[in-house]
Amino acid sequence: MRMEDVQRLVARRVEKLLEQLASLVARGRTGEALPSIGLTLHLTHGHQVSGELLDFLPKEAVLLALKKEGLSRSESVTYVDLASVVAVTVTDAGKLAQVPGMVRPLPTRSDLQKLAEQLAKGITEQFWPSEGALGGQVLRFEVDWVGLDDEPGRRALELALNVAAHALKELGRSEKNGREAIRRIATVRFVKGKQTAAELEGDTGTVTVGPGPAPTVQAFRKGFTVEP
């Protein structure tokens, strides 16, 4: 599973997670080709039990098939009182992508446009709050949608928007001329590129959004402070 996919996972209460995983197991019993779910249940008093999920009874119990040495399943099972389960580790988190509700939905173009506006407005209000009200400069995030309006493009754009906003806030909070540096940036444009990076030319920042490793706040902050 790629780190980008891991970052799409959403938090769930232990009982809700087990309920959703059990629904996948139930689908498998109907003949649908689905992977088995390997779990480690972390119990009160520090004990652990690992195996393949077989069944789940809401508010009551979990049933696991234990593993032999290696990958084969043994003929032993363990019944676990749900009240004793304090955490769950999923052996292969990539399988969670097949469970409805376990990953964040793909953001729409409208969602991302609203996010861009909210992030830029938040930075403006933080570092020059009065200028917008007086008709002065406000920071703008602009998106060139060519090559970005599909699933991988929108996922990558969502991440780039958030990282860019964090980088600008870090820049503005820096001890030496940070506020002045960020006030010189009028627009940040997001465009499709071969790799994700940030750079600054004049009063315009450009974020190229591409495949590859996830961008970091440190790299974006450096890009926004160094003239190419």
Secondary structure, 3 states (H helix, E strand, C coil): CCHHHHCCECCCCHHHHHHHHHHHHHHHHCCCCCCCCEEEEEEHHHCEEEEEEEEEECCCEEEEEEECCCCCEEEEEEEEEHHHEEEEEECCHHHHHHCCCCECCCCCHHHHHHHHHHHHHHHHHHHCHHHHHCCCCCCEEEECCCCCCCHHHHHHHHHHHHHHHHHHHHHHHCCCCHHHHHHCCCEEEEEECCCCEEEEECCEEEEEECCCCCCCHHHHHHHHHCCC
